[in-house]
Amino acid sequence: MKLVSVRDLRQRSSEIWGLLREEGDLVVTSNGNPIALLSDISESNLEEYLRHVRRIRATLAANSIQERSRKLGLDQMPAEEIDAEIKEARRNRPR
């Protein structure tokens, strides 16, 4: 996968759009760090593409929460304690 800096994107945008058509995906970097992904999409596949991207983001978020839970030892909580936490959170949420 090709990398494109923010500077290149700004200064050579027409060339970058052509490269995007060839490659399909480009990683945008800032100071050498990846910050965005550009993908070649069309009007005909936009909704499906967005649906898949959202599903991937949700999966990554769930994985991150699960990993944090394991690191904190929260995956060992008994069901009764989990239910009590949920009940307390519901009682304290703003209405």
Stockholm file with secondary structure:
# STOCKHOLM 1.0

chainA/1-95         MKLVSVRDLRQRSSEIWGLLREEGDLVVTSNGNPIALLSDISESNLEEYLRHVRRIRATLAANSIQERSRKLGLDQMPAEEIDAEIKEARRNRPR
#=GR chainA/1-95 SS CEEEEHHHHHHSHHHHHHHHHHHSEEEEEETTEEEEEEECCCGGGHHHHHHHHHHHHHHHHHHHHHHHHHHHTGGGCCHHHHHHHHHHHHHHSCC
#=GC SS_cons        CEEEEHHHHHHSHHHHHHHHHHHSEEEEEETTEEEEEEECCCGGGHHHHHHHHHHHHHHHHHHHHHHHHHHHTGGGCCHHHHHHHHHHHHHHSCC
//
